Amino acid sequence: MFTFFDHTADLGIRIEAATLNELFADAGRALTATLLDESATVTPAISETVAIAGGEVDYLFFDWLRELLLRFETRKMLYCGFEVVVRKLG
């Protein structure tokens, strides 16, 4: 679950999730909601795998959102459904 709040930066997003996988999925949905006025109207057309490697969870989280934003900006891809599996390496 995510909510938006006023912040001195561009936007504040509060995300609450029971698991790390849900946190990443909700963050992806929140990003989509910031890019569109009507994110609920987006329907899946294709399925893609996005793989991000990293050691620390906070950097992995940042890289996850950065990758989704990069795909939106360069390939015009907008994601609406997320099945996330975060695995620790090693």
LUMDREN-608109 format. One record per residue: residue in three letters; x, y, z of N, C-alpha, C in turn. Coordinates in steps of 0.1 Angstrom, whole numbers, plus 5000, padded with zeros to 4 digits. Each point is the difference from the previous one (the first is absolute). Example, Ala and Ser with C-alpha at 12.3 -4.5 7.8 and 13.67 -1.06 7.14 Angstrom:
ALA513249435078499150125000500950125000
SER499650114993500950115000499250115008
***
This chain:
MET500849885000499250125000500950125000
PHE499650104992500850125000499150125000
THR500550115006499350135000501050114997
PHE499450114995500950114996499850115011
PHE501050085003499950115009500850114995
ASP499750125006500750124996501549995006
HIS500950054991501449995004500750124994
THR501150045005500850114994500749964987
ALA500249874998500449954988498950004990
ASP500149944989498949994990498849935005
LEU500249895008498949915004500549925011
GLY499149975009500249915011499149884999
ILE500649885001499249874999500349925013
ARG498949965006500249915012499549864995
ILE500849905002499749874996500049905012
GLU499049935002499949905011499849864994
ALA500849915004499949864994500449905011
ALA499449894999500349895009501449934997
THR500450004987501249934997500850094990
LEU501349974999500850074991499549994985
ASN499649884996499449994987498850094997
GLU499150015010498950094999500450155000
LEU501050035007500550145001500550044986
PHE500849914993500550034987498850014990
ALA499149915001498850004991499250135002
ASP499750045012499250125003500850124995
ALA501350005002500850124995499950014985
GLY499949894993499850004985498750064997
ARG499049955007498650064998499950155003
ALA500750045010500050145004500750084989
LEU501149954995500750074989499050024988
THR499349894996499150014989498950105003
ALA499550015012499050095004500550154999
THR501350025002500550144999500250044985
LEU500149904991500250034986498750024993
LEU498949955005498750014994499050055009
ASP499050084995498950045008499149885003
GLU499849914991499149895001500749875000
SER500949975009500849875000499149885000
ALA498850015006499149895000499549954987
THR500150094990499649974986501049924992
VAL501249995005501149934993499749855001
THR500049934989499949865000501249934994
PRO500449885005501249944994499849954986
ALA501150034992500049954986501049904998
ILE501150005007501149914999500549975014
SER500849895001500749975012501550014998
GLU500750075009501450014999500749965014
THR501249964999500849985012501050115002
VAL500050065011501050105004500949945011
ALA501249994996501049945010501050115004
ILE500150025013500950105005500949935010
ALA501350014999500949945009500650115010
GLY500149965012500650095010500249935013
GLY500750065009500349945013499250055011
GLU499950145000499250065011498650034996
VAL499149975008498550024997499750144996
ASP500550105008499750144997500450044986
TYR501249964996500550034986499249924990
LEU499749885003499249914991498650074997
PHE499450055011498750074999500150124991
PHE501150085002500250124991500249964986
ASP500849894997500349964987498749944993
TRP499249945008498749944995499150124994
LEU499950105008499150114995500750084989
ARG501350015001500750074989499949924987
GLU500049875000499949914988498650024994
LEU499050005009498650024995499850134993
LEU500650115007499950134994500850014987
LEU501149944999500850004988499349934988
ARG499349895003499349934990498850094995
PHE499450075010498950094996500550114991
GLU501150065003500650114993500549964986
THR500749894999500749964988499249914991
ARG499249925006499249904992498550025000
LYS499650105008498550035001499349895007
MET500749925008499349895007499550055013
LEU498849965003499350035013499549875006
TYR500449985012499749875007498950025010
CYS499149905000498850015009499849885009
GLY500649894996499949885009501449965004
PHE500249965012501349975005500049875008
GLU500849904996500349885008501550015003
VAL500350045012501450035004500549885009
VAL501349964997500749915009501450065002
VAL500250035013501350065004500849895006
ARG501149974995500949895005501350065004
LYS500549955011501450045004501049924993
LEU501050074995501149934993501049945010
GLY500549894997501149945008499449925011
***
